[in-house]
Amino acid sequence: MEVRRPLLAAALIGLVAVATACGGGTGSGELGAGATARRSITVWILENEPDRIAATKANLAILARRHGIQVRLVGVGDDEFAARVNRARREGRLPDVMQLPLELAHAYARAGMLDTSAAGDVVRRLGEQTFSQTALRLVTREGGVVAAPSDGWGQLLIYRKDLFDAAGLSAPRTLEDVERAAARLDTDGRAGITLATAPDKPFTAETFEHVALISGCQLVDELGEITLTSPRCRAAFRSYVDLAGHSPRGLVQDVDNTRDTYFAGRAAMIFWSPFLLDAMAGLRDDALPTCPQCAADPAYLARHSGLVSLLSSDGRQPAQFGSIATWGITTGAAVETAKRFVEYMLSDGYTRWLALSPQGKYPVRPGDANDPERYERAWARLRSGVDRKAPLRRFYSEAAIRALGDGARNFQRWGFEQGQAPLLGALRESSPVTRALAAAIRGRIDPDTAARQAQVAVEKVRASLE
């Protein structure tokens, strides 16, 4: 919630030798005579759960039978990814291709770690018109893409419809609605909301950015000035601290325990990414809902939860945080082989890649030149889950499913529209905003002081990039 969802942080899976080849129905044929002779590449992915590693291996093995290109696959947990990349860079052992969240793609491109011309070649070969223009805009820096966009998701507010109905509350549509509901539904044994509070975690940064965007708070203005002490940003800090006051007491909340709290029926609301939806429907044994009603109906929470993508505040236009996963080709890679790999992952292998977790992987390449909606239609037919598989429509309304696509296409982000994408990548590693936010949540400082501390810290990070 990388995070792209929130990614569940886990240990590094390690290197897995996988035979693969790169090519397919969009012009990715055999490597040409002028291509590099190296047909073995290393690829790092932000998918480290065993079932997803296995599915990716099976996807790549299809191409092994055609072209014999070898891929060493590495699954890396989101929380450890930046440190792993920094160490590999120092040792001169960067992989050929990396699956990257949006902000890291920009940060690594600025640092000269990515071959942006190779990424541009891939996009042009596949057809710029076949990609979401929002996605292309967000991955573009100085007139060129930094990495090839793959799939996206938008942040959700998930709330208990049954509890709202019992309390006479309407579905939340504004941040003020969320704050009122959190206070109203905060009772003994149940929190009004379970909310990320752990400092130094991408999950907390993503959730706060979602609240900030809804509040009309931008990290920087059009002149590039940091604006965390603006009235709207101070209001965002206050709103977040207020919401945290109606979350579980004495608990530093992260990706895992926010999910577990909501699944146990001990919270009326949760901010999370769509990656939660299959588990909430009882489709994975490693994260089963445990609410009192869930024993008889494992999908009880899915059937009795509402999904809200866009929220507004004080009459402003609704907003939503989201992210895009990209494929970055590193400087010094076996470039032609790497490009063929990325082309395959965005063409013949694309639907199988999206199938790893359809609820959180909406295609930002809707189709190809021959069929502009090919991959969106294929996505709509995919089944979610791990230990059990089922279409999301079995548990969630058509409107909720449509909202997943709308979120992936229309979300907003701090800094990207203002040309400050590299700053976001740097902030991901140092977490100055969430450190200040966490201090306010613990009562050590007030929200306005947290905004001022975050402002100073972010200004220092930006100065270090100049």
C-alpha positions as CSV (number, residue, x, y, z in Angstrom):
1,M,0.0,0.0,0.0
2,E,3.2,-0.3,-2.3
3,V,4.2,0.4,-1.1
4,R,2.3,-0.7,-4.0
5,R,-0.5,-2.3,-2.0
6,P,0.7,-2.4,1.1
7,L,3.2,-5.1,0.2
8,L,3.6,-7.6,3.0
9,A,7.2,-7.3,4.0
10,A,8.9,-10.7,4.2
11,A,12.4,-12.2,3.9
12,L,14.2,-12.2,0.6
13,I,13.2,-15.3,-1.4
14,G,16.6,-15.6,-3.0
15,L,17.7,-16.3,-6.5
16,V,15.6,-18.7,-8.5
17,A,17.0,-19.9,-11.8
18,V,14.2,-19.8,-14.3
19,A,14.4,-20.6,-18.0
20,T,12.6,-17.9,-20.0
21,A,12.5,-16.1,-23.2
22,C,11.2,-12.8,-24.3
23,G,8.9,-12.3,-27.2
24,G,5.4,-12.5,-28.3
25,G,2.4,-11.2,-30.2
26,T,3.5,-7.5,-30.2
27,G,6.6,-7.9,-32.3
28,S,8.9,-9.4,-29.7
29,G,10.5,-12.1,-31.8
30,E,13.9,-13.6,-31.7
31,L,16.8,-11.3,-30.7
32,G,18.2,-9.7,-33.8
33,A,21.7,-10.1,-35.1
34,G,22.8,-6.8,-33.5
35,A,21.5,-7.7,-30.1
36,T,23.8,-8.5,-27.1
37,A,25.0,-12.1,-27.0
38,R,24.1,-12.4,-23.3
39,R,20.9,-14.3,-23.1
40,S,20.8,-14.6,-19.3
41,I,19.4,-11.8,-17.1
42,T,18.6,-11.2,-13.5
43,V,15.2,-9.8,-12.6
44,W,14.1,-8.5,-9.2
45,I,10.3,-8.4,-8.5
46,L,8.3,-6.9,-5.6
47,E,6.5,-10.2,-5.3
48,N,8.0,-12.4,-2.6
49,E,5.1,-14.7,-1.7
50,P,5.8,-18.3,-2.7
51,D,2.7,-18.7,-4.8
52,R,3.5,-15.6,-6.8
53,I,7.1,-16.6,-7.3
54,A,5.9,-20.0,-8.6
55,A,3.3,-18.4,-10.9
56,T,5.9,-16.0,-12.3
57,K,8.3,-18.9,-12.9
58,A,5.5,-20.7,-14.8
59,N,4.9,-17.6,-16.8
60,L,8.5,-17.2,-17.7
61,A,8.9,-20.9,-18.5
62,I,6.5,-20.6,-21.4
63,L,9.1,-18.4,-23.1
64,A,12.0,-20.6,-22.2
65,R,10.6,-23.2,-24.5
66,R,10.5,-20.7,-27.4
67,H,13.8,-18.8,-27.0
68,G,15.9,-20.2,-24.2
69,I,16.7,-16.9,-22.5
70,Q,17.6,-17.5,-18.9
71,V,16.2,-15.3,-16.1
72,R,17.4,-15.5,-12.5
73,L,14.3,-14.3,-10.6
74,V,14.6,-12.6,-7.2
75,G,11.6,-11.8,-5.0
76,V,12.3,-8.9,-2.6
77,G,10.0,-7.6,0.1
78,D,9.0,-3.9,-0.3
79,D,10.4,-2.8,3.1
80,E,13.8,-4.1,2.2
81,F,13.9,-3.2,-1.4
82,A,15.7,0.1,-1.3
83,A,18.4,-1.2,1.0
84,R,19.0,-4.2,-1.3
85,V,19.3,-2.0,-4.3
86,N,21.7,0.4,-2.6
87,R,23.9,-2.5,-1.6
88,A,23.8,-4.1,-5.0
89,R,24.8,-0.8,-6.6
90,R,27.8,-0.4,-4.3
91,E,28.9,-3.9,-5.2
92,G,28.3,-3.5,-8.9
93,R,25.7,-6.3,-8.9
94,L,22.5,-4.5,-10.0
95,P,20.0,-6.8,-11.8
96,D,19.2,-6.2,-15.4
97,V,15.5,-5.5,-14.8
98,M,13.7,-4.4,-11.6
99,Q,10.0,-4.1,-10.9
100,L,9.8,-0.6,-9.3
101,P,7.2,1.5,-7.6
102,L,6.7,4.9,-9.3
103,E,8.8,7.0,-7.0
104,L,11.8,4.7,-7.0
105,A,11.7,4.5,-10.7
106,H,12.2,8.3,-10.8
107,A,14.8,8.3,-8.1
108,Y,16.9,5.6,-9.7
109,A,16.6,7.3,-13.1
110,R,17.9,10.5,-11.7
111,A,20.8,8.7,-10.1
112,G,21.7,7.2,-13.5
113,M,20.8,3.7,-12.5
114,L,18.2,3.1,-15.2
115,D,18.6,3.0,-19.0
116,T,15.7,5.3,-19.8
117,S,16.3,5.1,-23.5
118,A,15.7,1.3,-23.3
119,A,12.4,1.8,-21.5
120,G,11.4,4.4,-24.1
121,D,12.2,1.8,-26.8
122,V,9.9,-0.7,-25.2
123,V,7.0,1.8,-24.9
124,R,7.4,2.8,-28.5
125,R,7.6,-0.7,-29.8
126,L,4.4,-1.6,-28.0
127,G,2.8,1.6,-29.0
128,E,2.4,4.7,-26.8
129,Q,-1.2,4.9,-27.6
130,T,-1.8,1.5,-26.0
131,F,-0.9,2.8,-22.5
132,S,-2.9,4.8,-20.1
133,Q,-1.9,8.4,-20.7
134,T,-2.1,9.1,-17.0
135,A,0.4,6.3,-16.4
136,L,2.7,7.6,-19.2
137,R,2.6,11.1,-17.8
138,L,3.5,9.9,-14.3
139,V,6.5,7.9,-15.5
140,T,7.8,10.7,-17.7
141,R,10.8,12.8,-16.8
142,E,12.4,15.5,-19.0
143,G,10.4,14.3,-22.0
144,G,11.0,10.6,-21.7
145,V,9.8,7.7,-19.7
146,V,12.0,6.4,-16.9
147,A,10.5,2.9,-16.9
148,A,7.7,1.0,-18.6
149,P,4.4,1.3,-16.7
150,S,2.8,-2.1,-15.9
151,D,-0.2,-2.0,-13.5
152,G,-1.7,0.2,-10.9
153,W,-4.0,0.5,-7.9
154,G,-5.8,3.3,-6.0
155,Q,-6.2,3.5,-2.2
156,L,-9.5,2.5,-0.6
157,L,-11.4,3.3,2.5
158,I,-13.1,0.0,3.5
159,Y,-15.9,0.3,6.0
160,R,-18.4,-2.0,7.8
161,K,-21.7,-1.4,6.1
162,D,-23.6,-3.4,8.8
163,L,-22.1,-1.3,11.6
164,F,-22.8,2.0,9.7
165,D,-26.4,0.9,9.1
166,A,-26.9,-0.1,12.8
167,A,-25.6,3.3,13.9
168,G,-27.7,5.2,11.3
169,L,-24.7,6.4,9.4
170,S,-24.6,7.0,5.7
171,A,-21.8,5.7,3.5
172,P,-18.8,8.0,4.0
173,R,-18.2,10.4,1.1
174,T,-15.9,13.0,2.8
175,L,-13.0,13.0,5.2
176,E,-15.3,14.7,7.7
177,D,-17.7,11.7,7.4
178,V,-14.8,9.4,8.2
179,E,-13.8,11.4,11.2
180,R,-17.4,11.5,12.5
181,A,-17.9,7.8,12.0
182,A,-14.6,7.0,13.7
183,A,-15.7,8.9,16.8
184,R,-19.2,7.4,16.7
185,L,-18.1,3.8,16.2
186,D,-15.2,3.9,18.7
187,T,-16.5,1.7,21.5
188,D,-15.1,-0.7,24.1
189,G,-13.7,-3.7,22.1
190,R,-13.9,-2.0,18.7
191,A,-11.9,0.9,17.3
192,G,-13.6,3.5,15.0
193,I,-10.8,2.9,12.5
194,T,-7.5,1.0,12.2
195,L,-4.9,3.3,10.8
196,A,-1.2,3.1,9.9
197,T,1.0,4.7,12.6
198,A,4.3,3.0,12.3
199,P,7.1,5.4,11.4
200,D,9.6,4.6,8.7
201,K,7.1,2.4,6.8
202,P,5.9,3.0,3.3
203,F,2.4,2.0,4.3
204,T,2.1,4.9,6.7
205,A,3.5,7.3,4.1
206,E,1.0,6.1,1.6
207,T,-2.0,6.4,3.9
208,F,-1.0,9.9,5.1
209,E,-0.5,11.0,1.5
210,H,-4.1,9.7,0.7
211,V,-5.5,11.8,3.6
212,A,-3.4,14.8,2.6
213,L,-4.5,14.7,-1.0
214,I,-8.2,14.5,0.1
215,S,-7.5,17.6,2.4
216,G,-6.1,19.5,-0.6
217,C,-2.5,19.3,0.8
218,Q,0.3,19.2,-1.7
219,L,3.9,18.5,-0.8
220,V,5.2,21.2,-3.2
221,D,3.7,24.1,-5.1
222,E,4.1,25.0,-8.8
223,L,7.3,26.8,-8.0
224,G,8.8,23.8,-6.2
225,E,8.5,25.2,-2.7
226,I,7.7,22.7,0.1
227,T,4.2,23.5,1.4
228,L,3.8,21.2,4.4
229,T,3.1,24.2,6.7
230,S,0.2,25.4,4.5
231,P,-3.2,25.6,6.1
232,R,-4.4,22.6,4.2
233,C,-1.4,20.5,5.1
234,R,-1.7,21.4,8.8
235,A,-5.3,20.4,8.6
236,A,-4.2,17.0,7.1
237,F,-1.9,16.4,10.0
238,R,-4.7,17.3,12.5
239,S,-7.1,15.0,10.7
240,Y,-4.7,12.1,10.7
241,V,-3.8,12.5,14.4
242,D,-7.5,12.7,15.2
243,L,-8.3,9.5,13.3
244,A,-5.4,7.8,15.0
245,G,-7.0,8.7,18.3
246,H,-9.9,6.4,17.4
247,S,-7.6,3.5,16.4
248,P,-6.4,0.7,18.7
249,R,-4.8,2.2,21.8
250,G,-1.1,1.4,22.5
251,L,-0.6,-0.4,19.2
252,V,1.9,0.7,16.6
253,Q,-0.1,-0.2,13.5
254,D,1.5,-1.5,10.3
255,V,0.5,-3.5,7.3
256,D,-0.2,-6.7,9.1
257,N,-1.9,-5.6,12.3
258,T,-4.2,-3.1,10.6
259,R,-5.5,-5.9,8.4
260,D,-5.7,-8.3,11.4
261,T,-7.6,-5.8,13.5
262,Y,-10.2,-5.2,10.7
263,F,-10.4,-8.9,10.0
264,A,-11.1,-9.7,13.6
265,G,-14.1,-7.3,13.6
266,R,-12.3,-4.9,16.0
267,A,-12.4,-1.9,13.8
268,A,-15.2,-0.2,11.8
269,M,-13.0,1.1,9.0
270,I,-9.6,0.7,7.5
271,F,-7.5,2.5,4.8
272,W,-5.8,-0.2,2.7
273,S,-5.1,-0.9,-0.9
274,P,-7.2,-3.3,-3.1
275,F,-4.7,-6.1,-2.4
276,L,-6.7,-6.7,0.7
277,L,-9.9,-7.8,-1.1
278,D,-9.1,-11.5,-1.8
279,A,-8.1,-12.2,1.8
280,M,-11.2,-10.3,3.0
281,A,-13.3,-12.7,1.0
282,G,-11.7,-15.7,2.7
283,L,-9.7,-16.8,-0.3
284,R,-6.3,-17.2,1.4
285,D,-5.4,-19.3,4.4
286,D,-2.5,-17.1,5.6
287,A,-4.8,-14.1,6.2
288,L,-8.3,-15.4,7.1
289,P,-11.0,-13.1,8.5
290,T,-11.6,-14.0,12.2
291,C,-14.6,-11.8,13.0
292,P,-17.4,-13.6,15.1
293,Q,-19.6,-13.9,12.0
294,C,-16.7,-15.2,9.9
295,A,-16.7,-18.7,11.4
296,A,-20.0,-19.4,9.6
297,D,-19.3,-17.3,6.6
298,P,-15.6,-16.6,5.8
299,A,-16.7,-14.0,3.2
300,Y,-18.8,-12.1,5.7
301,L,-16.6,-9.0,5.8
302,A,-16.4,-8.9,2.0
303,R,-20.2,-9.0,1.7
304,H,-20.7,-6.5,4.5
305,S,-18.0,-4.0,3.7
306,G,-18.2,-1.0,1.5
307,L,-15.4,0.3,-0.7
308,V,-14.8,4.0,-1.2
309,S,-12.1,5.2,-3.6
310,L,-12.5,8.9,-3.9
311,L,-13.1,11.1,-0.8
312,S,-13.5,14.9,-0.7
313,S,-13.1,17.5,2.1
314,D,-14.5,20.9,2.7
315,G,-16.2,20.9,-0.7
316,R,-13.1,20.3,-2.8
317,Q,-12.8,17.9,-5.7
318,P,-12.5,14.3,-4.5
319,A,-9.0,12.8,-4.5
320,Q,-7.3,9.4,-4.1
321,F,-3.8,8.2,-3.6
322,G,-2.5,5.4,-5.9
323,S,0.6,3.9,-7.4
324,I,1.9,2.3,-10.6
325,A,4.3,-0.6,-10.8
326,T,6.9,-0.2,-13.5
327,W,9.6,-2.3,-15.2
328,G,13.0,-0.5,-15.0
329,I,15.9,-1.6,-17.2
330,T,19.2,-0.9,-15.4
331,T,22.2,0.9,-16.9
332,G,24.7,-1.8,-18.1
333,A,22.0,-4.4,-18.5
334,A,22.0,-7.0,-21.3
335,V,19.8,-4.4,-22.9
336,E,18.2,-6.2,-25.9
337,T,17.4,-9.3,-23.7
338,A,16.0,-7.0,-21.0
339,K,13.8,-5.1,-23.4
340,R,12.4,-8.4,-24.8
341,F,11.7,-9.5,-21.3
342,V,9.7,-6.3,-20.5
343,E,7.9,-6.5,-23.8
344,Y,6.8,-10.0,-23.0
345,M,5.6,-9.0,-19.5
346,L,3.5,-6.3,-21.1
347,S,2.1,-8.5,-24.0
348,D,1.9,-12.3,-24.1
349,G,2.8,-12.7,-20.4
350,Y,0.8,-9.7,-19.3
351,T,-2.5,-11.3,-18.3
352,R,-0.7,-14.1,-16.4
353,W,1.3,-11.3,-14.5
354,L,-1.9,-9.5,-13.6
355,A,-3.4,-12.8,-12.4
356,L,-0.9,-12.9,-9.5
357,S,-3.2,-10.5,-7.7
358,P,-5.9,-9.0,-10.0
359,Q,-7.5,-6.9,-7.2
360,G,-4.3,-4.8,-6.9
361,K,-3.0,-5.1,-10.5
362,Y,-5.2,-3.2,-12.9
363,P,-3.7,-3.0,-16.4
364,V,-2.4,0.4,-17.3
365,R,-1.9,-1.0,-20.8
366,P,-5.5,-1.6,-21.6
367,G,-4.9,-3.3,-24.9
368,D,-2.7,-3.5,-28.0
369,A,-2.8,-1.9,-31.4
370,N,-5.2,-4.6,-32.7
371,D,-7.5,-4.7,-29.7
372,P,-7.5,-1.5,-27.5
373,E,-9.4,-3.3,-24.7
374,R,-7.7,-6.7,-24.8
375,Y,-6.1,-6.7,-21.4
376,E,-8.9,-4.9,-19.6
377,R,-11.3,-7.6,-20.8
378,A,-8.9,-10.3,-19.7
379,W,-8.4,-8.7,-16.3
380,A,-12.2,-8.6,-15.8
381,R,-12.3,-12.4,-16.2
382,L,-9.5,-13.2,-13.8
383,R,-10.1,-14.9,-10.5
384,S,-8.5,-13.7,-7.2
385,G,-7.2,-15.6,-4.3
386,V,-4.5,-18.0,-3.3
387,D,-5.8,-21.2,-1.6
388,R,-9.2,-20.7,-3.3
389,K,-10.0,-18.8,-6.4
390,A,-13.1,-16.8,-7.3
391,P,-14.0,-13.7,-9.3
392,L,-14.3,-10.6,-7.2
393,R,-17.8,-10.1,-8.5
394,R,-18.9,-12.9,-6.3
395,F,-18.3,-10.8,-3.2
396,Y,-18.3,-7.1,-4.3
397,S,-20.7,-5.0,-6.3
398,E,-20.2,-4.0,-9.9
399,A,-19.8,-0.4,-8.8
400,A,-16.9,-1.5,-6.5
401,I,-15.2,-3.4,-9.2
402,R,-15.5,-0.4,-11.6
403,A,-14.0,1.8,-8.9
404,L,-10.8,-0.3,-9.0
405,G,-10.2,0.6,-12.6
406,D,-11.2,4.2,-12.0
407,G,-8.7,4.4,-9.2
408,A,-5.9,2.9,-11.2
409,R,-6.5,5.4,-14.0
410,N,-7.2,8.6,-12.1
411,F,-5.3,8.7,-8.9
412,Q,-3.1,11.6,-7.8
413,R,0.4,11.8,-6.3
414,W,2.4,14.3,-4.4
415,G,5.1,16.0,-6.4
416,F,4.9,14.3,-9.8
417,E,2.8,17.0,-11.5
418,Q,5.3,19.6,-10.2
419,G,8.4,17.8,-11.5
420,Q,9.5,16.7,-8.1
421,A,9.4,12.9,-8.6
422,P,13.0,12.3,-7.6
423,L,12.3,14.0,-4.2
424,L,9.5,11.5,-3.6
425,G,12.0,8.6,-4.2
426,A,14.4,10.1,-1.7
427,L,11.6,10.6,0.9
428,R,10.7,7.0,0.6
429,E,14.0,6.0,2.1
430,S,14.3,8.6,4.8
431,S,10.6,8.9,5.9
432,P,10.8,12.4,7.4
433,V,7.0,13.1,7.1
434,T,6.0,9.9,8.9
435,R,8.5,10.3,11.6
436,A,7.1,13.7,12.5
437,L,3.5,12.4,12.1
438,A,4.2,9.4,14.5
439,A,5.6,11.8,17.1
440,A,2.3,13.7,17.0
441,I,0.3,10.5,17.2
442,R,2.2,9.5,20.3
443,G,1.4,12.9,21.8
444,R,5.1,14.1,22.0
445,I,4.3,17.1,19.8
446,D,1.1,18.7,18.4
447,P,0.1,18.3,14.8
448,D,1.1,21.8,13.8
449,T,4.6,21.2,15.2
450,A,4.7,17.9,13.3
451,A,3.9,19.8,10.1
452,R,6.8,22.3,10.8
453,Q,9.2,19.5,11.6
454,A,8.3,17.6,8.4
455,Q,8.7,20.8,6.4
456,V,12.2,21.4,7.6
457,A,13.2,17.8,7.2
458,V,11.8,17.6,3.6
459,E,13.6,20.9,2.7
460,K,16.9,19.3,3.9
461,V,16.3,16.2,1.7
462,R,15.5,18.4,-1.3
463,A,18.7,20.4,-0.7
464,S,20.7,17.2,-0.7
465,L,19.5,16.4,-4.2
466,E,20.5,19.8,-5.7
